[in-house]
């Protein structure tokens, strides 16, 4: 993001108002009702509107002791809960957890939502439970029940210092093994004074979970270093045991959260160490407000999909209400992984799974720039500046500050400097590179090798280009204190950040903050997260291109003062206006808003099917009708094992769930029950799966009907125009050939093109092109409907819907079976597309009957969409006005010529079906399967729940019949 864009965004945010009131506890307790009433929402919105009129007063920026170390400021917060302004910790070079926070620009995956809102709870405090792998303290045992605690401040601590009106507590591992209860109790008590809560992990868990899975698998993968190579089976077993330990450790964190959680608390989980935690928390209490933030990059889906445990981790993270990343790229990669690996829907807001939305957004972290600016005025820092200025007089100073880590690109940086000196010999005694490399993980062989490599390159360059009085590179294997580092930033002409992959890298922010007067140049790797925020003013480079970096060094050293001024102004505005408090404050506020909006959406989700009530009403009724869908309703689930797109061959072969054969047979044999399987599949599929059952079959959305043990007949209206078939078939063949792993089915009244197994993004592009071809060509004047599914495009004749067909089907059933007793119970269960959900409304006795049938031509139009949106389909009839009406409604089309119904084997009136219904509201159960946005009354989440319910229904029926038979036998006696 350019600084101009960021600045403009910031202005618009403040124009909207910064304050958003949040309750001390969640106003939404229940799921779709209960305490989550509209009254609570309205109150929150009124409070938010009131707060907009009173802009947040920024925290006191004046700190009398500018030289105060980070630990002192953090200690004040941890000990007293006083939110004094924090500061960055420049010596801590972690990706983001170890760097200071800053403002979060507007999340790019946020749709039409506009403007950040701060907490602004006048006189109210919301509890915040921050859950991270490590507590911000180092604990040392001084005796059996004595501990000394040393504050180890980092960016996350500093971020929380600026969050107003929040009562924050920190949950994490203290970094020590405490096996005895006495020591645990003593440490817990000592940490409580610092507002910290410990999680006690034993040495084996730490070794497998932290050193193993986190640092050996997740960290390298997320930084594009790949997975460790497996050279023997024992390595594979070790990976599996490490993942088991990872899950156990996450559950241990969750257990501690349970003990301290209070209703309405916000739980903020941090980093790749705790990817399994959101699932653990939501499994315990679905109403918990859970956010998860990643402080490292999230890799592209092609890298992430190599992870063996990819499915479990993605699904676990998606249990959170809000998922945050530093940059848009990382958020986009995460959404792409969810769509490509899990097959879910990516939206501008995040990731949607069966109506549940997990919001995904970017919250770029920053620093407390005021702290650095004030530090430059301290006598100690000024003294350091004078010393450095005198020491390097007559030479340009270049600076690198990094952890000694593979991802920081230190060898590439030094090699580029060597090439610069080689190609520009006149600069040999005019420039010096100061490289601060803070050692990390010194016991790991790879890091030891990196240290040797850096020392070797530095020695070679200094030997080659150095003189008796000066060397071109000063390499320091230790961190500097805050004063010295601020002074170094201030005297530097060019800062070099050449990370090969970095979550954010806030050294660039700290450098810009200290360059108010000198206006130095920043050379920044395009692979650092900071490049998206500071790219406008920095010189962006590919650190792998040594020549490009060397040329950029020359450009930076010879840059005109005007260009330096312009570049610096861009970056300085961004760094200084995105304050430290905004990052954490914004995330917590967005999390509260996300939960509130999710609760509003939840109210539109049908409640779960009341199984016992449905069974009781079934047993009390005299003539029952069961209408069952097939695909994703009665089908056997297929295990995909995480393969992209699943097992295409198995999923294309629709098979009846084996556990349903017994229950279906029992229900079909009941003389008071009529069972219909109504599907979009063709006749052969239904014959293969249901030929043995005493039931009615309706294929191709009811256009073909097979009576019990009878022959197939058509229920299609007369004069159905099918002239469009050949031209549409050519279009479908064209796109199937050009879209790998797509396929299409040709039915007598429709074509279905399915790209479920194709690459998601490519499939969507192809579907869009296909629709353009169809609209402008074959169906431009044809009487057809185009129905778009999540991964499919279907073209069918106008009037071909399940709701349009059901009345004719009922007429056939009444006529064929000489049905006299009215149908007084209907159960309709299916995973139907929005276009076919008119069937739910057809039977609903509480829906106005006059709106089910249009007066002209006998055409029915059903509409029950509380959200006011059109269905997922588009009509193309010759009459443009009719086409518009069909597009806007969930239509149940009945042909004007179908009153005679001469296409069937009988000549009865199709309106017989409606006349046999005597249905009351308590005896009608419409149930959508796995579709939370539905016109159905109730919801079952999967075909497994359908199986369970039908088993219960069959068992209850058998018991009822046995009891009734015994009663009749005794009555006769």
C-alpha positions, -999 to 999 in steps of 0.1 A, spaced: 0 0 0 14 34 -9 16 60 18 -7 82 -1 -33 55 -1 -27 48 35 -30 84 44 -62 88 24 -76 58 41 -67 71 75 -85 103 67 -116 86 56 -115 64 87 -114 95 110 -141 112 90 -164 83 99 -155 86 135 -131 66 155 -152 53 184 -173 22 185 -189 12 217 -185 -24 227 -203 -41 256 -184 -55 285 -200 -88 276 -213 -101 244 -249 -89 236 -254 -121 217 -256 -151 239 -278 -175 221 -277 -189 186 -303 -170 166 -323 -158 195 -323 -156 233 -302 -129 246 -291 -120 211 -322 -100 205 -324 -70 182 -327 -48 212 -291 -55 221 -280 -48 186 -299 -16 185 -285 -5 218 -249 -12 206 -256 7 173 -270 37 193 -240 37 215 -217 35 185 -234 64 169 -231 84 201 -194 76 203 -188 89 168 -196 124 180 -167 122 205 -134 115 188 -110 95 208 -86 116 228 -52 102 220 -32 89 250 -7 112 266 22 112 242 45 129 267 67 105 286 90 122 310 115 94 309 122 89 273 151 67 281 130 42 299 137 7 287 109 -13 272 108 -36 302 99 -7 325 70 4 304 58 -31 300 61 -38 337 38 -9 345 12 -25 323 17 -60 335 18 -51 371 -9 -25 374 -30 -28 342 -22 9 335 -22 15 298 6 39 295 20 46 260 43 18 249 73 19 227 91 -3 202 118 -27 211 143 -22 184 167 -49 196 140 -75 193 139 -84 156 111 -110 156 88 -110 125 61 -91 143 57 -104 178 91 -91 186 86 -58 170 64 -29 180 29 -25 167 13 1 146 -19 11 129 -38 -14 108 -48 -1 74 -83 -11 62 -84 -48 57 -84 -54 19 -107 -84 21 -135 -65 37 -160 -58 10 -181 -27 15 -173 -22 51 -157 12 55 -138 29 83 -122 16 114 -139 22 147 -121 23 180 -134 9 213 -143 41 230 -162 26 259 -166 55 283 -162 41 317 -165 4 305 -139 -22 302 -140 -54 281 -119 -83 292 -93 -94 267 -75 -127 270 -43 -126 249 -31 -161 242 4 -165 228 31 -192 230 53 -172 254 44 -149 282 62 -115 281 82 -125 312 112 -147 318 109 -167 351 139 -178 372 134 -201 402 151 -189 434 138 -215 458 111 -241 462 84 -214 462 103 -183 451 105 -169 416 120 -138 401 104 -124 370 121 -104 343 99 -85 318 109 -93 282 90 -67 263 82 -71 226 59 -56 200 28 -74 212 32 -61 247 37 -26 234 7 -29 212 -16 -37 242 -3 -8 261 -22 15 238 -55 -3 239 -80 18 258 -109 5 279 -97 -31 278 -88 -52 308 -61 -74 293 -46 -106 306 -19 -127 290 -20 -165 288 11 -184 277 41 -206 286 66 -191 310 95 -207 292 105 -230 321 96 -266 331 78 -267 365 70 -303 373 60 -299 410 27 -284 423 44 -262 448 65 -245 421 34 -242 398 13 -225 426 41 -201 435 48 -192 398 11 -187 392 8 -164 421 38 -144 411 26 -141 375 -8 -130 386 7 -98 399 19 -92 364 -15 -99 349 -2 -131 334 -15 -167 335 9 -196 329 4 -227 308 26 -255 322 42 -276 295 65 -305 303 99 -309 286 87 -336 262 57 -315 250 80 -285 245 105 -305 225 79 -321 202 55 -292 200 78 -261 200 112 -273 189 97 -299 166 64 -290 149 65 -252 153 102 -245 145 111 -275 124 79 -277 102 56 -247 103 82 -219 105 103 -231 76 72 -238 55 56 -204 62 89 -187 51 91 -207 19 120 -228 31 100 -260 25 95 -291 47 124 -311 61 135 -339 38 123 -374 49 151 -399 44 137 -428 65 104 -440 79 114 -430 114 113 -394 102 77 -397 91 68 -412 125 85 -383 142 65 -358 122 33 -375 132 43 -376 169 52 -339 166 18 -330 152 1 -350 180 21 -330 205 12 -298 188 -25 -306 192 -21 -317 228 -2 -284 236 -30 -264 219 -55 -282 240 -35 -274 272 -37 -237 263 -74 -241 257 -79 -257 291 -63 -227 308 -85 -204 288 -116 -223 299 -107 -218 336 -104 -180 332 -130 -172 305 -160 -152 314 -190 -146 291 -183 -117 267 -145 -120 269 -125 -115 237 -99 -142 231 -70 -132 209 -49 -161 197 -14 -154 183 8 -170 157 15 -203 141 21 -220 175 -16 -219 182 -34 -227 149 -54 -255 165 -66 -233 194 -96 -217 178 -112 -251 172 -106 -262 208 -122 -230 221 -152 -231 198 -158 -268 205 -160 -258 242 -183 -228 236 -195 -218 202 -203 -183 215 -168 -174 224 -154 -144 206 -122 -158 190 -97 -140 169 -64 -154 155 -35 -134 141 -5 -147 122 28 -127 127 47 -145 99 39 -147 62 13 -172 51 26 -190 20 9 -194 -13 -15 -223 -16 10 -243 -37 35 -242 -9 10 -247 20 -6 -277 3 26 -297 8 19 -298 46 6 -332 56 -17 -317 83 -30 -289 60 -67 -298 63 -68 -299 101 -50 -266 105 -70 -247 80 -103 -259 94 -91 -252 129 -82 -216 121 -115 -211 103 -133 -218 136 -121 -183 146 -145 -154 140 -117 -131 127 -84 -141 111 -58 -114 107 -26 -111 87 0 -83 82 -6 -78 45 -31 -83 18 -9 -109 1 -9 -132 32 -47 -128 36 -51 -137 -1 -29 -167 2 -49 -180 31 -82 -175 13 -68 -192 -18 -56 -222 4 -91 -225 18 -108 -225 -16 -83 -247 -34 -76 -273 -6 -109 -273 13 -132 -263 -17 -148 -235 3 -161 -202 -11 -138 -172 -9 -156 -138 -6 -145 -102 -3 -151 -106 34 -133 -138 40 -141 -175 37 -177 -189 37 -185 -225 47 -222 -234 45 -234 -200 54 -208 -194 82 -184 -166 74 -149 -164 88 -137 -129 83 -102 -126 69 -85 -92 68 -51 -75 68 -40 -55 99 -4 -43 92 15 -37 124 36 -6 130 56 11 157 53 39 183 72 65 162 68 92 189 90 71 212 118 72 187 114 108 179 116 117 216 146 95 221 166 116 196 163 146 219 179 127 249 214 138 259 226 102 258 214 97 222 228 130 211 262 120 225 261 87 205 252 107 174 282 130 178 305 101 183 293 83 152 293 114 131 329 121 141 339 84 136 325 81 100 332 117 89 337 119 51 319 86 45 284 76 37 269 53 63 248 22 52 231 2 79 217 -33 82 199 -45 114 188 -81 114 185 -113 133 211 -137 122 186 -159 103 183 -176 70 153 -155 60 170 -122 65 192 -123 34 224 -111 52 248 -130 27 229 -115 -2 231 -80 12 269 -83 18 275 -98 -17 255 -70 -33 277 -45 -14 308 -63 -26 296 -60 -62 288 -23 -57 324 -17 -46 338 -38 -74 318 -18 -101 323 16 -84 359 17 -72 357 55 -66 334 47 -36 359 23 -19 369 48 8 337 68 8 311 44 22 309 20 51 283 -8 58 274 -14 94 258 -48 98 242 -56 132 234 -93 133 217 -105 165 225 -142 170 196 -167 173 193 -204 178 231 -208 182 228 -245 189 212 -253 155 237 -265 128 221 -245 100 224 -213 120 261 -221 129 268 -226 92 251 -193 84 273 -175 110 305 -190 95 293 -180 60 287 -144 70 320 -141 88 338 -155 58 322 -131 33 329 -101 56 365 -111 60 371 -115 23 355 -81 14 374 -63 42 407 -79 30 400 -70 -6 387 -34 -2 399 -24 33 428 -1 41 450 4 72 427 31 85 393 18 75 373 -13 64 342 -12 43 321 -35 66 317 -33 104 300 -65 115 286 -68 150 273 -101 164 252 -86 192 223 -63 197 226 -26 207 208 -8 235 180 15 226 201 47 227 229 34 205 204 20 180 184 52 177 217 72 172 228 47 145 194 51 127 198 89 128 233 91 112 226 64 85 224 76 49 210 43 35 193 15 53 194 -19 36 166 -45 44 171 -75 21 149 -101 38 143 -132 16 109 -135 33 96 -115 63 63 -112 80 67 -74 83 102 -63 93 98 -32 114 135 -22 112 124 -2 82 98 16 103 122 24 130 148 38 106 122 61 89 110 73 123 146 84 132 152 102 99 132 133 105 161 156 97 186 136 76 160 121 52 180 90 44 170 64 18 155 30 25 163 0 3 136 -26 10 131 -61 -1 99 -67 -19 95 -99 0 92 -81 34 57 -73 45 66 -37 51 70 -33 13 33 -30 10 32 -1 34 65 17 26 68 7 -11 60 43 -23 90 59 -7 115 30 -5 136 15 -33 121 -20 -37 145 -47 -47 146 -85 -52 173 -96 -28 181 -126 -49 192 -103 -77 226 -92 -65 231 -69 -95 198 -51 -89 206 -45 -52 241 -32 -61 226 -8 -86 201 3 -60 229 10 -36 245 33 -62 212 50 -69 206 56 -32 240 70 -25 238 94 -55 201 103 -51 193 140 -54 181 158 -23 147 165 -39 141 129 -46 152 119 -11 128 145 3 98 131 -17 105 95 -8 111 103 28 79 123 30 58 94 18 72 70 43 75 94 72 38 103 69 29 66 70 51 56 99 42 86 121 4 86 115 -1 49 121 2 49 158 11 20 180 -22 16 197 -42 13 165 -32 -21 155 -44 -40 186 -73 -16 191 -85 -21 156 -83 -58 157 -103 -61 189 -129 -37 176 -132 -55 143 -135 -88 162 -164 -74 182 -181 -61 151 -176 -93 132 -192 -113 160 -221 -89 161 -227 -92 124 -224 -130 125 -251 -131 151 -273 -110 128 -267 -135 100 -273 -164 123 -309 -153 128 -315 -159 91 -302 -195 94 -330 -221 99 -330 -239 133 -320 -275 135 -347 -301 127 -366 -310 159 -363 -347 154 -385 -359 182 -413 -335 173 -411 -345 137 -413 -382 147 -442 -377 171 -462 -358 145 -454 -384 119 -468 -412 142 -500 -392 149 -508 -386 113 -529 -408 90 -514 -402 55 -478 -391 52 -457 -379 23 -419 -380 24 -401 -361 -3 -363 -368 -3 -335 -353 -24 -307 -376 -34 -273 -359 -40 -258 -348 -7 -289 -360 11 -291 -398 8 -257 -403 -8 -226 -420 7 -199 -395 17 -166 -398 -1 -134 -393 18 -111 -370 -1 -81 -372 22 -73 -336 14 -66 -342 -23 -73 -312 -44 -109 -315 -56 -114 -349 -39 -118 -382 -56 -136 -372 -88 -144 -407 -100 -160 -418 -67 -179 -385 -62 -193 -387 -97 -208 -421 -90 -237 -413 -68 -243 -441 -44 -271 -445 -18 -257 -445 18 -254 -481 28 -269 -474 63 -301 -461 47 -312 -493 29 -329 -507 60 -346 -475 72 -358 -467 37 -373 -502 32 -391 -499 65 -406 -465 56 -416 -476 21 -434 -507 34 -456 -485 56 -490 -485 39 -497 -450 54 -466 -435 40 -457 -424 4 -420 -419 -3 -407 -399 -33 -371 -394 -42 -370 -361 -62 -336 -355 -79 -319 -336 -107 -301 -369 -116 -312 -388 -147 -334 -419 -146 -307 -445 -148 -290 -432 -116 -323 -434 -97 -331 -469 -110 -297 -482 -100 -300 -469 -64 -337 -472 -57 -350 -499 -80 -356 -523 -51 -377 -499 -30 -414 -495 -30 -413 -457 -37 -419 -431 -64 -389 -418 -83 -388 -383 -99 -358 -377 -122 -345 -345 -138 -362 -322 -113 -395 -340 -116 -398 -340 -154 -398 -378 -154 -418 -399 -129 -417 -436 -121 -445 -451 -100 -438 -478 -75 -425 -507 -95 -439 -491 -127 -425 -476 -159 -410 -441 -164 -434 -415 -178 -429 -378 -185 -446 -349 -167 -432 -323 -190 -457 -297 -202 -468 -298 -238 -451 -277 -265 -418 -275 -245 -394 -258 -268 -361 -277 -270 -346 -260 -301 -317 -247 -280 -303 -281 -271 -277 -286 -298 -262 -251 -297 -259 -253 -259 -243 -287 -261 -216 -273 -284 -208 -246 -258 -206 -270 -230 -183 -294 -250 -161 -265 -258 -155 -254 -222 -152 -290 -209 -124 -296 -233 -106 -264 -222 -112 -268 -184 -92 -298 -170 -112 -320 -146 -145 -304 -155 -174 -325 -170 -210 -320 -182 -241 -341 -181 -267 -340 -209 -302 -347 -197 -334 -345 -217 -345 -312 -203 -312 -297 -191 -274 -295 -194 -252 -293 -163 -215 -283 -165 -196 -291 -133 -161 -277 -124 -160 -288 -88 -128 -307 -94 -111 -281 -115 -88 -254 -102 -112 -231 -84 -101 -197 -98 -97 -210 -134 -130 -228 -131 -147 -195 -121 -131 -176 -150 -143 -203 -174 -178 -203 -160 -179 -165 -165 -168 -169 -201 -193 -197 -206 -222 -175 -194 -211 -147 -218 -211 -172 -247 -245 -184 -237 -262 -150 -232 -249 -136 -265 -255 -168 -286 -275 -200 -281 -299 -188 -254 -303 -151 -262 -339 -157 -272 -345 -192 -258 -371 -201 -231 -345 -214 -207 -333 -208 -171 -296 -206 -162 -290 -218 -127 -256 -212 -112 -244 -234 -83 -212 -229 -63 -192 -250 -88 -217 -256 -117 -237 -240 -145 -270 -255 -155 -292 -247 -185 -327 -260 -182 -360 -253 -199 -382 -226 -183 -406 -242 -158 -382 -271 -149 -381 -268 -111 -389 -292 -84 -417 -269 -71 -432 -267 -106 -433 -304 -109 -445 -315 -75 -482 -306 -81 -482 -327 -112 -464 -355 -94 -490 -354 -66 -518 -356 -91 -502 -388 -105 -498 -403 -71 -534 -395 -61 -548 -409 -94 -525 -440 -94 -531 -450 -58 -568 -440 -56 -558 -419 -26 -589 -409 -5 -574 -399 28 -560 -364 27 -522 -360 31 -519 -346 66 -481 -348 71 -453 -338 48 -415 -341 53 -394 -326 26 -356 -330 30 -330 -321 4 -299 -303 -6 -316 -282 -33 -303 -253 -53 -320 -220 -47 -340 -223 -79 -356 -255 -67 -364 -243 -32 -399 -234 -44 -408 -269 -34 -405 -258 3 -429 -230 -2 -454 -251 -22 -463 -272 8 -460 -245 35 -495 -240 49 -485 -208 65 -475 -192 32 -503 -173 14 -518 -197 -11 -529 -169 -35 -492 -160 -40 -483 -195 -50 -502 -194 -83 -503 -166 -109 -538 -160 -123 -527 -157 -159 -519 -189 -177 -518 -210 -146 -482 -201 -139 -471 -201 -103 -447 -177 -87 -434 -184 -53 -415 -159 -32 -402 -161 3 -368 -144 5 -365 -122 36 -332 -108 24 -348 -95 -8 -322 -110 -30 -330 -128 -63 -324 -166 -65 -292 -180 -79 -306 -183 -114 -314 -163 -145 -342 -169 -170 -342 -164 -208 -377 -164 -222 -388 -147 -254 -408 -123 -234 -384 -98 -217 -408 -88 -190 -414 -124 -181 -377 -129 -180 -372 -101 -156 -399 -115 -133 -383 -149 -133 -349 -135 -125 -362 -117 -94 -383 -146 -79 -380 -181 -67 -404 -193 -93 -425 -224 -96 -433 -225 -133 -464 -244 -144 -470 -244 -181 -503 -229 -193 -508 -260 -215 -502 -285 -187 -538 -286 -175 -546 -314 -199 -512 -331 -191 -515 -352 -222 -478 -360 -221 -484 -385 -192 -501 -418 -195 -533 -406 -178 -557 -378 -186 -566 -366 -151 -563 -329 -141 -529 -321 -125 -546 -300 -99 -557 -332 -82 -524 -331 -62 -533 -298 -45 -568 -310 -36 -556 -340 -15 -536 -319 9 -550 -312 44 -518 -299 60 -514 -279 91 -483 -260 101 -473 -283 129 -473 -313 105 -450 -297 78 -413 -302 81 -392 -287 53 -355 -293 59 -324 -281 40 -293 -303 41 -261 -284 45 -275 -251 31 -278 -225 58 -292 -199 35 -325 -216 26 -363 -211 25 -367 -243 44 -381 -243 79 -353 -264 94 -317 -275 88 -297 -307 89 -260 -301 85 -250 -332 65 -261 -364 49 -249 -382 81 -275 -363 101 -301 -373 75 -291 -409 80 -294 -406 117 -328 -390 116 -343 -415 91 -330 -443 113 -348 -429 143 -379 -424 122 -379 -460 109 -372 -474 144 -401 -453 159 -424 -465 131 -416 -501 136 -422 -497 174 -455 -479 168 -467 -505 144 -458 -534 167 -476 -517 196 -506 -509 174 -507 -546 162 -507 -558 198 -535 -535 207 -556 -547 178 -549 -583 188 -560 -577 224 -590 -558 213 -601 -587 191 -597 -611 221 
